[in-house]
């Protein structure tokens, strides 16, 4: 008898209704979100969560999409803003994957309600998408539901609730990995195409998320299904599936990416390393208590100066001790199955590693976003100067770093992100701490 069945007293099998689990993953999260953001749901057409800021920008984006759709105008240029010059939308995140979802509501009730509906829906969609992903991995409804609800309310999302719609729309990430899991199990071309579509929707949600997926997806596949990698290398059928997925992703990404790439080629939008370091995360911040916690927040604010820095929206990266405890308990309970599931565990740990290393930015920083200087002997510094290393460091990491090295502060500790930050689109990313979404 399968785990999805139970037997009555008379011995007849009774199929447990699977839809109950799906409904729970979809309904519980938005219900809790409505309570958490009250009274937004009661005044959904007039109020939005958070203080005035980026939330109003995304309300405006929904409004402009509505105007462009009804007037047949280009979404990527608003001639009315900054009239008579107009406004090039490639200067901001257009987050089309999310504003398009809001469009039907905007046409009926206006952009404020549409923004709120999409924001609240992100709790349901993230919960359900994660439920599908973990269920496909573990075949366990209880574990999948627990992961789904946790993913909807983990600290990173709640920190961005006041106004960062692309960072709230996290549902596209687990849907991508759900499609990967389905392809691993079935080797069906439609799921390979599904992976490509989900990569595309992640890009249309946020360029940050595209970079996260581009780095995390290969790590996940290598650790989760090394046999699949060998099959892709050796068999033409698997290569055709991969090609189909890539074509699907490009078909979605290219039309939206072109305005950004043209803008970058015509003007330098590269972020300086100093800007990137300011948005980078210290390793200690992944374990720092929050000053906003109702139990230990006051203690953390008094005795942990680093905690005060972490509570800026972009620096809330700690996954939460409750989630860490639940994860530890899950490992302890299922220790007899660890050998069978080690690839799954390694794959998830690999994604977390991508998040931690990426969020730490191009060089090791402290909790204020300033580089950590490693002291070296004067003779070594003299040799670095003579061999041109200091000059190269200045070209790569900025003149401030070279000046600090020449002043005898020491040397910086470069991290893997230093190899990426000059690539197209990535070069315009400022808040690399958002890589912590993997954690």
Legacy VTK file of the C-alpha trace (Angstrom):
# vtk DataFile Version 3.0
C-alpha trace
ASCII
DATASET POLYDATA
POINTS 439 float
0.000 0.000 0.000
1.471 3.376 -0.964
1.991 6.240 1.445
-0.929 8.046 -0.170
-3.408 5.386 0.974
-4.880 4.256 4.277
-7.281 1.413 5.037
-10.677 1.514 6.677
-11.707 -0.854 9.484
-13.040 -3.242 6.876
-9.732 -3.325 5.057
-10.868 -1.412 1.970
-8.277 1.112 0.730
-9.206 4.764 1.039
-7.190 7.159 -1.124
-6.040 10.142 0.869
-7.074 13.278 -0.935
-3.852 14.743 -2.384
-5.582 18.002 -3.204
-5.751 18.844 0.511
-1.981 19.237 0.634
-1.943 21.386 -2.490
-4.741 23.548 -1.122
-2.944 23.949 2.197
0.236 25.099 0.467
-1.793 27.648 -1.523
-4.156 28.936 1.167
-2.325 29.023 4.503
0.472 31.366 3.419
-1.703 34.180 1.962
-4.094 33.914 4.916
-1.205 34.498 7.324
0.144 37.256 5.065
-3.191 39.092 5.140
-3.100 39.014 8.941
0.508 40.146 8.999
-0.093 43.108 6.664
-3.473 44.134 8.083
-5.219 46.480 7.279
-3.877 46.381 3.707
-6.362 43.734 2.579
-9.226 45.823 3.982
-8.030 48.946 2.131
-6.495 47.191 -0.835
-7.272 49.933 -3.366
-5.836 52.821 -1.349
-2.878 51.636 0.775
0.336 49.680 0.212
2.704 48.145 2.800
5.802 50.041 3.839
7.038 53.592 3.953
7.050 55.799 0.794
9.789 54.487 -1.472
10.241 51.739 -4.042
6.710 50.470 -3.389
5.340 53.600 -5.078
7.708 53.059 -8.002
6.270 49.603 -8.611
2.717 50.925 -8.318
3.697 53.402 -11.017
5.168 50.572 -13.134
1.848 48.723 -12.982
0.091 51.979 -13.937
2.436 52.537 -16.894
1.993 48.956 -18.122
-1.755 49.513 -18.047
-1.368 52.764 -20.015
0.998 51.195 -22.531
-1.224 48.142 -23.023
-4.397 50.156 -23.590
-2.695 52.762 -25.821
-0.532 50.341 -27.791
2.651 52.170 -26.737
6.091 50.748 -25.980
6.440 49.680 -22.363
10.157 50.462 -22.401
9.792 54.229 -22.903
7.454 56.584 -21.085
7.150 59.860 -23.029
5.134 61.530 -20.264
7.679 61.274 -17.428
10.375 63.977 -17.409
8.575 65.588 -20.332
9.705 66.482 -22.989
12.686 64.098 -22.634
10.712 61.046 -21.526
12.001 58.177 -19.410
13.990 55.143 -20.575
12.687 52.156 -18.619
15.995 50.300 -18.992
17.248 52.452 -16.116
15.167 50.387 -13.660
13.865 46.860 -13.071
10.737 46.541 -15.206
9.913 43.198 -13.498
7.547 42.241 -16.315
6.936 38.734 -14.980
5.182 40.352 -12.023
3.603 43.489 -13.486
1.981 41.438 -16.259
0.340 39.313 -13.547
-0.960 42.545 -12.038
-2.349 43.884 -15.320
-5.822 42.211 -15.215
-6.415 43.566 -11.708
-5.096 46.985 -12.738
-7.555 47.134 -15.632
-10.432 46.378 -13.251
-9.587 48.230 -10.039
-6.423 50.273 -10.570
-2.667 49.924 -9.975
-2.696 50.126 -6.157
-4.968 47.118 -5.783
-3.039 45.298 -8.514
0.269 45.848 -6.712
-1.199 44.617 -3.426
-2.751 41.535 -5.028
0.529 40.513 -6.663
2.423 41.178 -3.435
0.053 39.043 -1.352
-0.146 36.414 -4.087
3.637 36.019 -3.887
3.153 34.364 -0.478
0.802 31.778 -1.957
2.846 31.230 -5.099
6.171 30.952 -3.271
4.687 28.539 -0.756
3.074 26.400 -3.441
6.050 26.438 -5.815
8.391 25.350 -3.019
5.868 22.698 -1.982
5.947 21.285 -5.518
9.744 21.346 -5.658
10.362 19.668 -2.291
7.537 17.187 -2.869
9.151 16.187 -6.161
12.449 15.666 -4.325
11.230 13.874 -1.203
7.764 12.463 -2.055
6.762 13.666 1.429
3.765 15.993 1.710
4.458 17.034 5.310
8.058 18.023 4.611
7.061 19.779 1.396
4.329 21.792 3.129
6.677 22.790 5.953
9.290 23.961 3.447
6.652 25.792 1.434
5.323 27.789 4.369
8.829 28.507 5.656
9.913 29.794 2.240
7.014 32.253 2.179
7.945 33.832 5.514
11.708 33.573 5.831
13.422 36.818 6.977
14.781 37.803 3.551
11.285 38.085 2.064
9.811 39.900 5.043
12.676 42.417 4.979
11.772 43.312 1.375
8.014 43.385 2.007
7.901 47.194 2.432
8.556 47.823 -1.244
10.788 45.477 -3.275
8.342 43.640 -5.524
10.987 41.676 -7.528
12.568 40.380 -4.310
9.141 39.377 -2.994
8.240 37.486 -6.174
10.393 34.501 -5.251
8.013 31.921 -6.728
9.863 31.715 -10.036
12.973 30.261 -8.353
11.444 27.076 -6.851
9.340 26.607 -9.991
12.579 26.494 -11.981
14.039 23.810 -9.725
10.740 21.925 -9.735
11.022 21.720 -13.519
14.616 20.516 -13.121
13.478 17.775 -10.738
10.762 16.676 -13.152
13.256 16.501 -16.001
15.729 14.526 -13.873
13.020 11.951 -13.157
11.302 11.777 -16.556
13.869 12.951 -19.162
10.914 14.427 -21.058
11.631 17.294 -23.441
8.651 19.291 -22.192
10.240 19.568 -18.756
13.534 20.728 -20.296
11.547 23.419 -22.078
9.852 24.133 -18.747
13.259 24.770 -17.166
14.047 27.250 -19.951
10.704 29.000 -19.524
11.265 29.316 -15.780
14.776 30.689 -16.321
13.199 33.254 -18.617
10.519 34.188 -16.095
13.181 34.574 -13.414
14.969 37.012 -15.725
11.741 38.906 -16.400
11.161 39.092 -12.659
14.590 40.535 -11.839
18.038 40.616 -13.420
19.375 39.765 -9.981
17.389 36.547 -10.021
18.664 35.668 -13.495
22.239 35.909 -12.226
21.357 33.805 -9.168
19.822 31.121 -11.407
22.693 31.230 -13.897
25.167 30.514 -11.088
23.046 28.246 -8.902
21.433 26.005 -11.518
24.673 24.358 -12.776
25.809 23.757 -9.177
22.465 22.188 -8.324
22.463 19.868 -11.345
26.097 18.803 -10.862
25.467 17.852 -7.243
21.928 16.551 -7.614
22.244 14.469 -10.785
25.825 13.952 -12.004
24.492 11.185 -14.226
22.385 13.728 -16.089
25.489 15.774 -16.844
27.201 12.708 -18.303
24.107 11.934 -20.342
24.034 15.465 -21.757
27.665 15.102 -22.811
27.244 11.652 -24.370
23.748 11.509 -25.935
22.249 13.615 -28.678
18.718 13.335 -27.228
19.774 14.977 -23.963
21.642 17.686 -25.852
18.506 18.377 -27.912
16.538 18.748 -24.693
19.076 21.212 -23.323
19.021 23.124 -26.601
15.232 23.325 -26.469
15.426 24.715 -22.926
18.037 27.285 -23.899
15.969 28.407 -26.908
12.898 28.808 -24.694
14.874 30.922 -22.201
16.393 33.126 -24.908
13.008 33.634 -26.566
11.684 35.122 -23.314
14.804 37.016 -22.224
16.127 38.529 -25.476
13.295 41.012 -26.253
13.514 42.468 -22.735
17.312 42.285 -22.422
18.046 44.172 -25.648
17.041 47.631 -24.313
19.282 47.060 -21.269
22.234 45.901 -23.355
21.845 48.837 -25.764
21.743 51.245 -22.846
24.863 49.701 -21.318
26.739 49.939 -24.621
25.833 53.613 -25.045
26.588 54.687 -21.474
28.665 53.263 -18.658
26.365 51.835 -16.007
29.077 49.791 -14.336
28.955 49.938 -10.550
32.215 50.738 -8.844
33.718 48.165 -6.520
33.235 50.659 -3.680
29.464 50.627 -4.361
29.406 46.842 -4.570
31.378 46.484 -1.344
28.885 48.759 0.409
26.144 46.277 -0.543
28.223 43.203 0.285
27.641 41.076 3.373
30.019 40.093 6.146
30.064 36.388 6.945
29.094 37.186 10.553
25.842 38.765 9.386
24.502 35.333 8.428
24.513 34.462 12.154
23.679 37.836 13.710
20.644 38.191 15.967
18.014 40.657 14.808
17.320 43.786 16.849
13.682 43.519 15.736
13.097 40.133 17.342
10.454 40.320 20.114
12.468 38.098 22.476
16.146 38.937 22.088
15.950 42.116 19.963
16.633 44.514 22.877
19.612 42.466 24.040
21.040 42.325 20.496
20.673 46.087 20.055
22.513 46.710 23.324
25.378 44.225 23.067
25.803 43.507 19.342
26.644 46.636 17.323
26.784 44.503 14.168
23.073 43.711 14.611
22.188 47.375 14.210
23.809 47.395 10.773
22.148 44.158 9.684
18.636 45.505 10.045
18.898 47.695 7.001
16.607 46.032 4.456
19.400 44.880 2.152
21.420 43.422 5.028
18.813 41.103 6.530
20.343 37.833 5.377
20.149 35.531 8.381
17.890 32.533 7.577
16.521 32.498 11.142
17.361 30.251 14.068
13.933 28.612 13.953
14.486 27.509 10.360
18.006 26.330 11.137
16.655 24.350 14.098
13.921 22.769 11.982
16.463 21.866 9.301
18.712 20.306 11.937
15.816 18.370 13.416
14.870 17.135 9.962
18.374 15.847 9.378
18.390 14.138 12.766
15.016 12.474 12.203
15.911 11.254 8.724
19.504 10.237 9.489
18.739 6.682 8.399
17.890 8.036 4.945
20.840 10.415 4.635
22.888 8.080 2.475
20.021 7.660 0.025
19.338 11.399 -0.013
22.885 12.686 0.191
22.772 14.079 -3.349
19.660 16.071 -2.492
21.328 17.450 0.641
24.531 18.295 -1.185
22.555 20.052 -3.933
20.700 22.241 -1.417
23.937 22.961 0.439
25.532 23.886 -2.882
22.795 26.456 -3.536
23.287 27.881 -0.043
27.029 28.097 -0.721
26.403 30.055 -3.922
24.217 32.425 -1.911
26.723 32.973 0.890
29.755 33.429 -1.366
27.879 35.643 -3.826
26.415 37.853 -1.092
29.902 38.483 0.294
30.762 40.383 -2.888
34.086 40.862 -4.699
36.263 41.189 -1.580
35.941 40.238 2.063
34.223 43.062 3.984
33.272 43.823 7.561
29.725 44.556 8.742
30.013 48.206 7.619
30.782 47.241 4.018
34.432 48.248 4.237
37.187 45.899 3.028
38.954 43.705 5.539
42.660 44.437 5.321
45.086 41.554 5.761
48.439 42.735 7.155
51.544 41.688 5.220
55.260 42.467 5.772
56.675 45.614 4.163
58.926 43.461 1.990
55.922 41.671 0.542
54.123 44.959 -0.116
57.231 46.306 -1.844
57.352 43.218 -4.037
53.644 43.600 -4.898
54.303 47.191 -5.943
57.322 46.291 -8.056
55.560 43.454 -9.852
52.545 45.621 -10.709
50.085 43.748 -8.495
49.096 46.944 -6.680
48.388 48.680 -9.990
46.274 45.741 -11.182
44.405 45.746 -7.859
43.648 49.429 -8.401
42.321 48.742 -11.895
40.211 45.799 -10.741
39.046 46.879 -7.302
39.256 50.661 -7.555
41.789 53.370 -6.671
40.770 53.313 -2.993
42.060 49.761 -2.653
45.354 50.575 -4.349
45.747 53.675 -2.173
45.127 51.612 0.957
47.738 49.063 -0.088
50.305 51.788 -0.731
49.483 53.372 2.623
50.457 50.132 4.341
46.970 49.006 5.371
47.628 45.561 3.910
45.966 43.606 1.117
42.312 42.775 0.460
40.997 39.222 0.233
39.390 38.739 -3.208
36.335 36.495 -3.518
34.865 34.618 -6.532
32.414 37.434 -7.319
35.422 39.533 -8.353
35.540 37.448 -11.553
31.918 38.270 -12.411
31.222 41.874 -11.532
32.358 43.319 -14.874
30.165 41.115 -17.060
27.174 42.693 -18.903
24.096 43.241 -16.700
26.040 41.924 -13.681
28.207 45.053 -13.834
25.158 47.204 -13.046
24.191 45.182 -9.953
24.669 47.032 -6.685
23.022 45.015 -3.880
24.940 41.748 -4.150
23.698 40.889 -0.664
20.535 39.738 -2.426
22.377 36.543 -3.275
21.380 35.568 0.264
18.013 34.546 -1.170
19.579 31.064 -1.530
20.095 30.859 2.215
LINES 1 440
439 0 1 2 3 4 5 6 7 8 9 10 11 12 13 14 15 16 17 18 19 20 21 22 23 24 25 26 27 28 29 30 31 32 33 34 35 36 37 38 39 40 41 42 43 44 45 46 47 48 49 50 51 52 53 54 55 56 57 58 59 60 61 62 63 64 65 66 67 68 69 70 71 72 73 74 75 76 77 78 79 80 81 82 83 84 85 86 87 88 89 90 91 92 93 94 95 96 97 98 99 100 101 102 103 104 105 106 107 108 109 110 111 112 113 114 115 116 117 118 119 120 121 122 123 124 125 126 127 128 129 130 131 132 133 134 135 136 137 138 139 140 141 142 143 144 145 146 147 148 149 150 151 152 153 154 155 156 157 158 159 160 161 162 163 164 165 166 167 168 169 170 171 172 173 174 175 176 177 178 179 180 181 182 183 184 185 186 187 188 189 190 191 192 193 194 195 196 197 198 199 200 201 202 203 204 205 206 207 208 209 210 211 212 213 214 215 216 217 218 219 220 221 222 223 224 225 226 227 228 229 230 231 232 233 234 235 236 237 238 239 240 241 242 243 244 245 246 247 248 249 250 251 252 253 254 255 256 257 258 259 260 261 262 263 264 265 266 267 268 269 270 271 272 273 274 275 276 277 278 279 280 281 282 283 284 285 286 287 288 289 290 291 292 293 294 295 296 297 298 299 300 301 302 303 304 305 306 307 308 309 310 311 312 313 314 315 316 317 318 319 320 321 322 323 324 325 326 327 328 329 330 331 332 333 334 335 336 337 338 339 340 341 342 343 344 345 346 347 348 349 350 351 352 353 354 355 356 357 358 359 360 361 362 363 364 365 366 367 368 369 370 371 372 373 374 375 376 377 378 379 380 381 382 383 384 385 386 387 388 389 390 391 392 393 394 395 396 397 398 399 400 401 402 403 404 405 406 407 408 409 410 411 412 413 414 415 416 417 418 419 420 421 422 423 424 425 426 427 428 429 430 431 432 433 434 435 436 437 438
